[in-house]
Amino acid sequence: MGGIADSLLLVSLCGLCTFLTGLSLSAIATNGAMKGGGPYYLIGRALGPEVGVSIGLCFFLGNAVAAALYVLGAVETFLKALPSAGFFTETSTKVNGSVSKPIQTISTHDLQIYGLVVTVILCIIVFGGVKMINRVAPVFLIPVLLSVLCIVIGIFMAKKDDPDTGITGLSADSFKDNWDSMYQNTNSDGIPDRDGKVYWNFNALVGLFFPAVTGIMAGSNRSASLKDTQRSIPVGTLSATLVTTLLYLVSVFLFGAVANREKLLTDRLLTATIAWPFPVVIRVGIILSTLGAALQSLTGAPRLLAAIANDDILPVLNCFRVADTSEPHIATLFTTVICMGCVVIGNLDLITPTVTMFFLLCYSGVNLSCFLLDLLDAPSWRPRWKFHHWLLSLLGALLCVVIMFLISWLFTVVSLALASLIYYYVSIKGKAGDWGDGFKSAYFQLALRSLRSLGAKQVHPKNWYPIPLIFCRPWGKLPENVPCHPKLADFANCMKKKGRGMSIFVNILDGDYHECAEDAKEACKQLDTYINYKNCEGVAEIVVATNMTEGFRGIVQTMGLGNLKPNIVVVRYPEIWRRENLKEIPTRFVGIINDCIVANKAVVIVKGLDEWPNEYQRQYGSIDLYWIVRDGGLMLLLSQLLLTKESFESCKIQVFCIAEEDSDAESLKADVKKFLYDLRLQAEVIVITIKSWDVEGGSQQDDSIEAFNDARKRVASYLAELKEAAKREGTPLMADGKAVVVDEQQVEKFLYTTLKLNTTILRYSRMAAVVLVSLPPPPINHPAYCYMEYMDLLVGNVQRLLMVRGYRRDVVTLFT
């Protein structure tokens, strides 16, 4: 129907597709050792386990269905050659609506009966293993070669003086008449019929012919059985592709000139009619050729399925796993069942497009794999096969997609949807596998380029993202095998907008690096497991140092690259310091804050982490901000990020500002409202006036006065001990290993200021969901113990409190 012109285009198109795929396959196959699984192994190691398994399973189905296609083709040829063998006979006497000689047609029931028998026989052969298959291979190959020879001789010896038979011999007139296409309707048996329900065009011919060029994966499917895959696959695949394509092209020219169009359309065994001197050899050759192809499919498909199962990606496929030297008997039975099911359908024209889609999907995967590996050009990409280029691979992939849509857009959509469903299932249920695929290499190169493009300059406030450094080392002990406080990851997620951003979870192991290196690796695995369990986007890092102070200083100086360094340090408030370690914890805590100030890192101290809500615990009330010092807008930004989480979305923001005089209150309130409006932030502004810093001024609640007096007594006792030690040893006043200068009036002022702020927080924000307050910096040359007393007064009786200190830059902007 397509004529010589369209047939040449058809063969060239399909041949080019398989040739480009063969080049890509040769390049990937020669880039290292290749295990069992053929194209699945190549695609999976190049595009990742999800893509590899999805395309591999589709290719397995394609091979299983293709086996049914070949079996039906062999049975149809057998029944054409020996019509009396059929149990059900049918004839057609019309061609294009006119009466002609009776044409024997084959019953679908005969195809089904004989097809099932042949499938069982082939299954028995496959069960014999590769050695038995290799022994019977010459039985299939030799008759095929004899058939080709008889066909060529018959074409050149065809009679030219018997036009009634439709065979004209090699004739220029026949060649000219058959040059153009003449597409028409046929019945279900392929006989031309104006009233037929099947209409043929070029696209339909592509779907019909393409299975004839799908044998290029036969060698790679048996890669585990090949002695030298890096030599056998390129040479065997490309030579077979070139020889068969050339043979198809020559056949188009010869058959287009040897018979008229009606003979070509109605005689489905024209090759046997023309062959000389033994026409029966052609029928035997066709039968054995298709049976050999079916045997190859039934041999390759189970090994492909077993290779997928052996990678242990999908637990549901564990029943198909086999040892390296064992035969995949269970997979063979499963493949045979699928093949028999397709044989029962008994319709070649329905099976053919399905096979074509699965094979084209696999070919496109091979081409995309080579394209990605060639384009990335990683140091490990060193294939021995040098005749490849990423443009050729890309062209091959696009050609596969074009052919898929040419055949049937519906079948294309269905096959892509099936592959997508398998991909989604593997990503959800499959086990993680790191095969060093091309996507990981692409992500790595993209990350490097993005990092270079960011440069070392400060990020503009519009592009600023919080990159929190979560300090996991607890103040005290956690249960065994618990690497981090359970709520730290929940808090880290609250510092991201819609989950975007990265957190760095860091812990420090005290000791010698050479002695603790293995312990650090194991701790890092535990911490990484915790991060993944909490669905937090972040990475785990374990640092070994002689002590926590030195380890933390190294972290804040070196952690990160370029502009991807952490900009916020998150630390849990040491609520247990007074009962656990009266001196060491204050020194460490104050040292962390001072180190962050020197390194220009923002600090967030979390108090009440045990009560921090997870994503399912909805909070009500308000998010209260006590904005005392300018922090670049970090506190405002954190409050807005909290509102984006489901647990805090029902809350409102209240901003409390401190004014010294009543006269300043209204102007301060107006300025803050205008500032929040320009920042596109919605919040209620409340101004609180503090008229005096006199200790005696103002009334305090009994518990607050008691806490204040207790703190004064403890500080006075501590300072007295320092003075006595200094007098006894004849040294200056020493604390935390360094000289300190203590102004007792200033200490008392600090105590009173923090108490006053705590009283204000309890008065206005006792029912708040969370309170944010500016973190006062540790006074210079001040004992760490005194600073902890200030902090204890500040956080007392507040359920959830975030103490925030920004750094020397803005994180919010007034302009879009």
PyMOL commands that set and color helices and strands:
alter all, ss='L'
color gray80, all
select helices_A, chain A and resi 3-29+39-47+49-81+83-85+108-127+130-156+163-165+172-177+202-221+223-225+229-258+261-266+270-274+279-310+315-320+329-345+348-376+390-407+409-429+438-454+461-463+488-493+513-533+548-558+562-564+577-580+584-598+609-611+634-643+662-678+702-729+744-765+784-795
alter helices_A, ss='H'
color red, helices_A
select strands_A, chain A and resi 89-95+98-106+185-186+198-199+468-471+503-510+538-545+568-572+602-607+622-627+652-659+684-689+734-735+738-739+770-774+801-805
alter strands_A, ss='S'
color yellow, strands_A
deselect
rebuild
show_as cartoon
